[in-house]
């Protein structure tokens, strides 16, 4: 807990100091991706702690801090830094991930496909549970950190994201494939989410607590086995209501209590998220370089 | 029983058709909030929140994006709605399909009250 506060508090402080009106209308999902990309030139910084609990396993807080940049209208790039703290076992940084998402069709369609590619370099102590694939199970988090931190994983991850906007609802499906670069077979997983703002029309007054600022939905995610053995049997599965609150300042707060559906799952995964969008970040950095050149 | 690969072609055709089906208002669609003062006020709030960073607080344009004042007066409401929803991803205008249709129409209502300069 202390490690999470150490990481989270300075971050929140920086957000508070730098907060300026931004373009926030963020998805409420933690695991599922939709087809909405970061606006070009904008940088979104977020921290997403998850508290995990299961019988026979020390309670832990995993956290990923992400930096999401809109490179183009159709291309978003993200860098993640993962960390965790386990009760009675201490905390550590567990690795990084670099991800790119590409929108395949430029216009808005009934179904909008997005391709996601990621390289991750994490160790076995990672407890962010950002994606659940293969036969991932809670027992994998029972070993002490000194042991799991020695297991290095270099993985390549792909996702096919299919997302639709239907009468104010967002419906998104992700099919996930993960492959350890050096060994093993492809592991598969999925995420499915739907959400909707609590009010479709905006109110005329400036307000923080208006219903249109809240977005609620549900996520389902879990493993689908591996190459040659695609199945739900023996996999972790989760269901998680999600709620996002988009503040007019450009900050978004999110919460999601998740519940394990199978014996292999953690019994509860409670996720929190704070994100803030910095508008025109790319242009400001570009100006700095141009000024230095002249 | 194994399916012959050719049997999945109708499924692929159906999927591609669904994917390619455009969504959004018809260019000739009427604005359900036309001349509504509350929709104009809501649209102004949405503009300040989502659009002013690039187009400027008075929609006069900035170095990031052009002025909207000339364009929006002459455009049909349905065209404007479709344009905001789809954006122009090649040129850097983001898609605002994440906003519900009602909010897009409120934005259109506000934009069409702007006077050209």
Interface residues (C-beta under 8 A of the other chain):
Chain A: X21 X22 X23 X24 X25 X27 X34 X36 X37 X39 X40 X41 X70 X72 X73 X74 X103 X105 X106 X107 X108 X109 X110 X111 X112 X113 X164 X165 X167 X168 X170 X197 X200 X201 X202 X203 X204 X205 X206 X212 X248 X279 X280 X283
Chain B: X15 X18 X19 X20 X21 X22 X23 X24 X38 X39 X41 X42 X43 X45 X46 X48 X49 X50 X52 X53 X63 X64 X85 X86 X87 X88 X89 X90 X91 X92 X93 X94 X95 X97 X98 X99 X100 X101 X102 X103 X106
